[in-house]
Amino acid sequence: MLLELYYTEDTYNTINKDLNLITSMNIDVFNKVNILTPEIILKLDNSFNNFNYAYIDEFERYYFITNIEPKNKYIHVLHLEVDVSETYKDDILNSKRMKYDNRVKPDIEIISSDTENTSNEISYVLSTMNERS
């Protein structure tokens, strides 16, 4: 499979990133690989500091290089994380614009209260939590 290594200054949420191709190479993957967060073992010289982004043709996905782990003088492990915005940019750009109304208006009656309610609206605080490793 073909691995292309790039340099980009664009942020994570940029679509149509400005990519500068540094090098490309054929690689073999011998073990099962998670296509969302693959780890690729490469033989590299010391000039690996000039790339931070990758594309793997067989997976049809773009990746951020999150870490380059040296194993010895020449062998390094590239830790990759899929770039969803660039990988699925065509689907994102061709999607229909949708407007979401996220208001909540419950059907609740207040039986008794010590304060006078001048409005029929009730406010809620909604939150979400996401656990990252």
C-alpha positions in Angstrom: 0.0 0.0 0.0 1.1 3.6 -0.7 1.9 5.9 2.2 2.2 9.6 1.4 3.8 11.9 4.0 3.0 15.6 4.0 3.6 18.8 5.9 0.6 21.1 6.6 0.1 24.1 8.8 -3.7 23.8 8.7 -5.7 23.1 11.8 -7.7 20.0 12.7 -11.0 21.4 11.5 -9.9 22.8 8.2 -11.4 21.3 5.0 -9.2 21.3 1.8 -5.9 21.5 3.7 -2.9 22.9 2.0 -0.7 19.8 1.8 3.0 19.8 0.8 4.1 16.3 -0.2 7.4 15.4 1.4 7.8 11.8 0.3 5.8 8.7 -0.6 6.7 5.0 -0.1 5.2 1.6 -0.4 4.6 -0.1 2.9 3.6 -3.6 4.1 1.3 -4.1 7.0 1.9 -7.5 8.6 -0.5 -7.3 11.6 -4.1 -6.3 12.0 -4.3 -2.5 11.9 -6.9 -0.2 13.2 -7.7 2.0 10.2 -8.8 4.9 12.5 -5.6 5.0 14.6 -2.9 2.9 12.8 0.6 2.5 13.9 3.0 2.2 11.0 6.6 0.9 11.4 9.0 2.7 9.1 12.7 2.8 8.4 13.5 6.5 8.4 16.6 8.6 8.5 16.9 11.7 10.7 14.9 14.0 8.4 11.5 12.9 9.6 10.9 16.2 11.4 9.5 17.8 8.3 6.2 15.9 8.0 3.1 15.9 10.2 0.4 14.5 8.0 -0.2 11.3 6.0 -2.5 9.6 3.5 -2.8 5.8 3.1 -4.3 4.9 -0.3 -5.6 1.5 0.6 -7.6 2.9 3.5 -8.6 6.0 1.5 -8.0 8.1 4.6 -6.0 11.1 5.6 -4.2 11.1 9.0 -2.6 13.4 11.5 0.7 12.1 12.7 0.3 12.3 16.5 3.6 10.8 17.5 6.8 9.5 16.0 8.3 6.9 18.3 11.9 5.9 17.8 12.7 2.3 18.3 16.4 2.5 17.3 18.5 4.8 15.1 16.5 4.0 11.9 13.3 2.3 12.9 10.4 4.5 14.0 6.7 3.9 14.7 4.3 6.5 13.2 1.2 6.9 15.4 -1.7 8.2 13.2 -5.2 9.5 13.9 -7.8 9.8 11.1 -8.6 13.3 9.9 -12.4 13.1 9.5 -12.8 16.6 8.0 -10.3 15.9 5.1 -11.2 12.2 4.6 -14.9 12.9 4.2 -14.6 16.5 2.8 -16.6 15.6 -0.3 -19.5 14.3 1.7 -19.3 17.3 4.1 -19.2 19.9 1.4 -22.0 18.2 -0.6 -24.3 17.7 2.3 -27.5 19.7 2.6 -27.5 22.6 5.1 -29.6 21.7 8.1 -30.9 23.9 10.9 -31.4 22.3 14.2 -33.8 23.6 16.8 -32.6 22.5 20.2 -35.2 24.1 22.4 -37.0 22.1 25.0 -40.5 23.1 26.1 -41.9 20.6 28.5 -45.5 20.1 29.3 -45.3 20.6 33.1 -47.8 22.1 35.5 -46.7 23.6 38.7 -49.0 22.6 41.5 -47.9 25.1 44.1 -45.2 27.6 44.4 -44.0 30.3 46.8 -43.1 32.6 43.9 -45.2 34.1 41.2 -44.2 32.9 37.7 -44.7 35.6 35.2 -43.7 33.4 32.3 -44.7 30.0 31.1 -41.1 29.2 30.1 -38.8 26.9 32.1 -35.1 27.0 31.6 -32.9 23.9 31.6 -29.2 23.4 31.6 -28.2 20.6 29.3 -24.6 19.3 29.1 -22.7 16.5 27.5 -19.6 14.7 28.6 -16.9 13.1 26.4 -14.2 11.0 27.8 -10.9 11.1 25.9 -7.9 8.9 26.5 
